[in-house]
Amino acid sequence: MLITMRHEMKNRYRVFRRGWGTFYCEDLATKKQESLKTRDKDEAYRLVAARNETEEAPAFSLHLARVYWKAGDPAAAKRTWQHVMVEIPKLKQAETQERWLTAIKDKALDSIRNLVVLETQAEHFLKVLENGSVSTNIYLRRIHNFALDMSWLPWPVLPKKRWPAIKFKEKRGITLAEHQAIVAREVNPERKAFYQLAWHLGAAQSDLAALEAENIDWEHHVISFARRKTGSIALMRFDEELAALLRSLPVSGPLFPYLRTVRAGDRATEFHQRCVGLNIKGVTLHSYRYAWAERAKTAGYPERFAQEALGHNSKAVHRAYARMAKVELPSLGEYERQRKAFTEGKLADPGAQSVHAQR
């Protein structure tokens, strides 16, 4: 049994009820039908009337939705994007909080600071993105998503597919020649040791600066520390070359007493100044992580080991092992000789086996 309810010809949607009592909606343009999931006649008509109103006057419907949203959240009428941006850093800690405090000062965000969140249109965000940088794109997305998660926005200002793609500048690892030039010119012994340790460990600069003598296990030749960004534990064995460097550092307390008190941005600026003085371009302190990963790939170091060393979420590892570093494979004859020497105990370093494992 099919009972059809009267509708006006100008409406795009109509209501009807099937024999078992459930009301349905039909799109007269596409002939698509869907259940309204109700047996209440008044509710069914209200639902379809709302669809027809949206179809005929979308701007009015949008305004009406905002009115209802403000009624449910009285603060929504005055909540601006500046309020959203101020709230986010409160939930962060340490350097992440500092990065947020710097990010929300972005001048490209000035055009929406005093804009009421519920009155934001897509063109407002597009203007910010047009005037901003890659960093603006990244942080505006996070600000927008935070507002959605807090139910301060009823729907996205920009759909996911309409956000401009994030395009980072090409990054590279620092070369051995560049590293040696920087170290050779550095007159401050603490900074010199810091750059040398960065070359050997590839750890994040904040983790390096926070290292203490107690992080060194001399009996097993292992450095261990908790990564500040993720909290995961890093365990890295060191060789004699690195051991000689570590012996030149304090035997107790912080390894870098001054550098650990300096903000990450200031350490980066100091390093940049040294690069400028040597005409080295495209390199930052983070380039030591990329260099470590590229060296590991080139040496045939298994990717799982590199992930343990730099962290499983390290972009440096993913980038190096995906495409950047080149591996020069030995000839088959040379490899066979190395393999034989290793199995007979004549070859102490199983480097050939690492290449084999990686490939």
KABEL-V129581 format. One record per residue. RES is the residue in one letter. PHI is phi in radians with two decimals (NA if undefined). OMEGA is omega in whole degrees, -180 to 180 (none if undefined). NEAR is the number of other ideal C-beta (glycine too) atoms within 10 Angstrom. Layout:
# KABEL-V129581
res | phi | omega | near
RES | PHI | OMEGA | NEAR
RES | PHI | OMEGA | NEAR
This chain:
# KABEL-V129581
res | phi | omega | near
M | NA | -177 | 7
L | -2.23 | 180 | 8
I | -1.85 | -178 | 10
T | -1.74 | 179 | 10
M | -1.58 | -178 | 13
R | -1.21 | 175 | 6
H | -2.46 | 179 | 18
E | -1.36 | -175 | 7
M | -1.13 | -177 | 6
K | -1.31 | -180 | 8
N | -1.31 | 179 | 16
R | -1.49 | -176 | 16
Y | -1.99 | 177 | 19
R | -2.28 | -180 | 19
V | -1.84 | 170 | 22
F | -2.59 | -177 | 17
R | -2.14 | 178 | 18
R | -1.49 | -173 | 13
G | -1.01 | -178 | 8
W | -1.49 | 171 | 7
G | 1.77 | -179 | 12
T | -1.43 | 179 | 13
F | -1.50 | -179 | 22
Y | -2.21 | 176 | 18
C | -2.10 | 178 | 17
E | -2.10 | 174 | 18
D | -1.47 | -176 | 14
L | -1.21 | 180 | 12
A | -1.43 | -177 | 9
T | -1.85 | -178 | 8
K | 1.18 | 178 | 7
K | -1.36 | -180 | 10
Q | -2.10 | 177 | 12
E | -2.60 | -178 | 9
S | -1.29 | 174 | 10
L | -1.55 | 176 | 20
K | 0.99 | 176 | 11
T | -2.62 | 174 | 15
R | -1.94 | 179 | 12
D | -1.54 | -176 | 12
K | -1.09 | -178 | 13
D | -1.10 | 179 | 8
E | -1.11 | -180 | 13
A | -1.07 | 180 | 21
Y | -1.18 | 178 | 15
R | -1.14 | -180 | 13
L | -1.09 | -178 | 17
V | -1.29 | 177 | 23
A | -1.08 | 178 | 14
A | -1.10 | 178 | 14
R | -1.13 | -180 | 17
N | -1.19 | 177 | 17
E | -1.14 | 178 | 14
T | -1.13 | -180 | 17
E | -1.17 | -175 | 15
E | -1.48 | -177 | 12
A | -2.48 | -177 | 12
P | -1.04 | -179 | 10
A | -1.12 | 179 | 8
F | -1.16 | 180 | 11
S | -1.10 | 179 | 16
L | -1.12 | 178 | 14
H | -1.10 | -180 | 10
L | -1.09 | 179 | 14
A | -1.10 | 179 | 15
R | -1.15 | 179 | 16
V | -1.06 | 179 | 11
Y | -1.12 | -179 | 9
W | -1.14 | 179 | 17
K | -1.17 | 179 | 16
A | -1.14 | 180 | 10
G | -1.39 | -180 | 9
D | -2.36 | -176 | 13
P | -0.93 | -178 | 9
A | -1.27 | -176 | 9
A | -1.09 | -178 | 19
A | -1.16 | -177 | 15
K | -2.08 | -176 | 11
R | -1.23 | -179 | 20
T | -1.83 | 179 | 16
W | -1.20 | 176 | 25
Q | -1.11 | 177 | 16
H | -1.08 | 179 | 16
V | -1.08 | -177 | 20
M | -1.15 | 179 | 23
V | -1.26 | -176 | 12
E | -1.28 | -174 | 15
I | -1.07 | -178 | 19
P | -1.05 | -180 | 17
K | -1.11 | -178 | 8
L | -1.65 | -178 | 10
K | -1.84 | -179 | 13
Q | -2.37 | 172 | 9
A | 0.85 | -173 | 11
E | -1.22 | 177 | 16
T | -1.10 | 177 | 13
Q | -1.12 | 179 | 14
E | -1.09 | 179 | 15
R | -1.09 | 179 | 16
W | -1.17 | 180 | 19
L | -1.08 | 177 | 14
T | -1.31 | -176 | 13
A | -1.10 | -176 | 19
I | -1.33 | 174 | 18
K | -1.53 | -180 | 10
D | -0.89 | -178 | 17
K | -1.11 | 179 | 9
A | -1.12 | -180 | 18
L | -1.47 | -176 | 20
D | -1.03 | -176 | 12
S | -1.21 | 180 | 15
I | -2.05 | -176 | 22
R | -0.95 | -176 | 13
N | -1.72 | 179 | 10
L | -1.47 | 177 | 14
V | -1.12 | -175 | 16
V | -0.95 | -177 | 22
L | -1.24 | -180 | 19
E | -1.77 | -177 | 11
T | -1.33 | 176 | 18
Q | -1.92 | -179 | 12
A | -0.98 | -177 | 12
E | -1.12 | 177 | 10
H | -1.13 | 178 | 15
F | -1.19 | -179 | 22
L | -1.08 | 178 | 15
K | -1.16 | 178 | 14
V | -1.06 | -178 | 20
L | -1.16 | 179 | 16
E | -1.19 | -178 | 10
N | -1.53 | -174 | 14
G | -1.71 | -178 | 19
S | -2.03 | 176 | 11
V | -1.05 | 179 | 12
S | -1.07 | 178 | 14
T | -1.06 | 179 | 18
N | -1.03 | -177 | 17
I | -1.12 | -174 | 14
Y | -1.34 | 176 | 22
L | -1.14 | 175 | 24
R | -1.02 | -177 | 16
R | -1.17 | 178 | 12
I | -1.10 | 179 | 22
H | -1.07 | -179 | 20
N | -1.18 | 177 | 13
F | -1.12 | 179 | 16
A | -1.10 | 177 | 23
L | -1.13 | -178 | 14
D | -1.10 | -179 | 9
M | -1.49 | -178 | 13
S | 1.07 | 174 | 11
W | -1.58 | 174 | 19
L | -2.18 | 179 | 20
P | -1.37 | -179 | 16
W | -2.74 | -179 | 9
P | -1.13 | 174 | 15
V | -1.23 | 176 | 20
L | -2.20 | 175 | 19
P | -1.10 | -177 | 9
K | -0.92 | -176 | 8
K | -1.28 | -177 | 5
R | -1.72 | 175 | 11
W | -1.30 | 178 | 17
P | -1.04 | 180 | 12
A | -1.09 | 178 | 5
I | -1.47 | -178 | 10
K | -2.09 | 180 | 8
F | -1.41 | 173 | 8
K | -1.20 | 179 | 7
E | -1.09 | -179 | 7
K | -1.91 | 180 | 16
R | -2.49 | 177 | 15
G | -1.48 | 176 | 24
I | -1.27 | -179 | 27
T | -1.46 | 179 | 14
L | -1.06 | -179 | 11
A | -1.10 | 180 | 9
E | -1.15 | 179 | 18
H | -1.06 | -179 | 20
Q | -1.13 | 179 | 12
A | -1.16 | 179 | 18
I | -1.15 | -180 | 22
V | -1.13 | -178 | 16
A | -1.12 | -177 | 9
R | -1.55 | -177 | 11
E | -1.27 | -178 | 18
V | -1.69 | 179 | 6
N | -1.43 | -175 | 11
P | -1.08 | -179 | 10
E | -1.21 | 178 | 14
R | -1.15 | 179 | 19
K | -1.02 | 180 | 17
A | -1.13 | 180 | 20
F | -1.10 | 179 | 26
Y | -1.16 | 179 | 18
Q | -1.15 | 179 | 19
L | -1.19 | 177 | 23
A | -1.08 | 179 | 24
W | -1.15 | -177 | 19
H | -1.35 | -174 | 17
L | -1.78 | -179 | 22
G | 1.19 | -178 | 25
A | -1.32 | 177 | 24
A | -1.09 | -174 | 25
Q | -1.05 | 180 | 21
S | -1.19 | 177 | 17
D | -1.17 | 179 | 17
L | -1.13 | -177 | 23
A | -1.12 | -177 | 23
A | -1.55 | -177 | 18
L | -1.10 | 177 | 23
E | -2.20 | -179 | 15
A | -1.02 | -179 | 14
E | -1.21 | 177 | 12
N | -1.37 | -176 | 16
I | -1.74 | 175 | 21
D | -1.77 | -175 | 13
W | -1.22 | -179 | 11
E | -1.13 | -178 | 6
H | -1.85 | 180 | 10
H | 0.99 | -178 | 15
V | -2.31 | 171 | 13
I | -1.86 | 179 | 20
S | -2.26 | 178 | 14
F | -2.84 | 177 | 19
A | -1.63 | 179 | 13
R | -1.17 | -175 | 17
R | -1.21 | -176 | 15
K | -1.33 | -174 | 14
T | -1.98 | -177 | 13
G | 1.46 | 180 | 7
S | -1.25 | -177 | 11
I | -1.63 | 176 | 10
A | -1.85 | 177 | 19
L | -2.18 | -176 | 12
M | -2.26 | 178 | 17
R | -1.39 | 179 | 11
F | -2.08 | -179 | 20
D | -1.64 | -177 | 9
E | -1.16 | 180 | 8
E | -1.09 | 179 | 9
L | -1.26 | 179 | 18
A | -1.05 | 179 | 12
A | -1.10 | 178 | 10
L | -1.15 | -178 | 16
L | -1.11 | 180 | 20
R | -1.18 | 180 | 10
S | -1.47 | -178 | 11
L | -1.71 | -179 | 19
P | -0.92 | -178 | 12
V | -1.50 | 176 | 9
S | -2.64 | 180 | 8
G | 1.29 | -177 | 9
P | -1.07 | 176 | 17
L | -1.31 | -179 | 26
F | -2.26 | -174 | 21
P | -0.97 | -180 | 12
Y | -1.43 | -174 | 12
L | -1.09 | 180 | 21
R | -1.24 | 179 | 16
T | -1.59 | -177 | 10
V | -1.60 | 177 | 15
R | -1.10 | -180 | 11
A | -0.99 | 180 | 16
G | -1.11 | 180 | 12
D | -1.26 | 176 | 11
R | -1.08 | 179 | 20
A | -1.14 | 180 | 15
T | -1.15 | 179 | 12
E | -1.06 | 179 | 16
F | -1.16 | 179 | 24
H | -1.07 | 179 | 14
Q | -1.06 | 179 | 9
R | -1.20 | 177 | 17
C | -1.16 | 179 | 19
V | -1.09 | -180 | 10
G | -1.11 | 180 | 11
L | -1.81 | -179 | 13
N | 1.03 | 176 | 7
I | -1.69 | -175 | 18
K | -2.02 | 175 | 8
G | 1.31 | -177 | 12
V | -2.22 | 174 | 23
T | -2.28 | 176 | 16
L | -1.04 | 180 | 22
H | -1.16 | -180 | 18
S | -1.12 | 177 | 23
Y | -1.15 | 178 | 26
R | -1.20 | 178 | 28
Y | -1.12 | -180 | 25
A | -1.11 | 180 | 24
W | -1.07 | -179 | 26
A | -1.14 | 180 | 28
E | -1.17 | 177 | 24
R | -1.12 | 180 | 17
A | -1.10 | 180 | 25
K | -1.13 | -179 | 23
T | -1.08 | -179 | 15
A | -1.39 | -179 | 13
G | 1.46 | 179 | 19
Y | -1.17 | -179 | 20
P | -0.98 | -176 | 16
E | -1.05 | -179 | 17
R | -1.12 | 177 | 12
F | -1.21 | 180 | 14
A | -1.10 | 179 | 24
Q | -1.15 | 177 | 17
E | -1.15 | -177 | 16
A | -1.26 | -175 | 21
L | -1.74 | -177 | 26
G | 1.89 | -175 | 20
H | -1.15 | 180 | 12
N | -1.71 | -176 | 12
S | -1.16 | 177 | 21
K | -1.20 | 180 | 15
A | -1.09 | 179 | 25
V | -1.17 | -179 | 27
H | -1.02 | -177 | 17
R | -1.17 | -176 | 19
A | -1.14 | -176 | 25
Y | -1.39 | 179 | 20
A | -1.41 | -172 | 10
R | -2.72 | -166 | 9
M | -1.40 | -174 | 18
A | -1.30 | 179 | 18
K | -1.83 | 180 | 8
V | -1.88 | 178 | 12
E | -1.65 | -177 | 7
L | -1.42 | 177 | 12
P | -1.28 | 176 | 15
S | -1.16 | -178 | 8
L | -1.05 | 180 | 8
G | -1.08 | 180 | 8
E | -1.13 | -180 | 11
Y | -1.11 | 179 | 15
E | -1.08 | 179 | 12
R | -1.16 | 178 | 14
Q | -1.13 | -180 | 20
R | -1.12 | 180 | 15
K | -1.13 | -180 | 12
A | -1.12 | 180 | 13
F | -1.17 | -179 | 16
T | -1.17 | 179 | 11
E | -1.54 | 178 | 8
G | 1.43 | -179 | 7
K | -1.58 | -179 | 9
L | -1.98 | -175 | 16
A | -1.34 | -176 | 8
D | -1.70 | -178 | 9
P | -1.42 | -178 | 14
G | -1.09 | -179 | 15
A | -1.10 | -179 | 20
Q | -1.19 | 178 | 17
S | -1.13 | 178 | 16
V | -1.08 | -180 | 20
H | -1.08 | -179 | 15
A | -1.13 | -177 | 14
Q | -1.28 | -176 | 19
R | -1.65 | none | 8
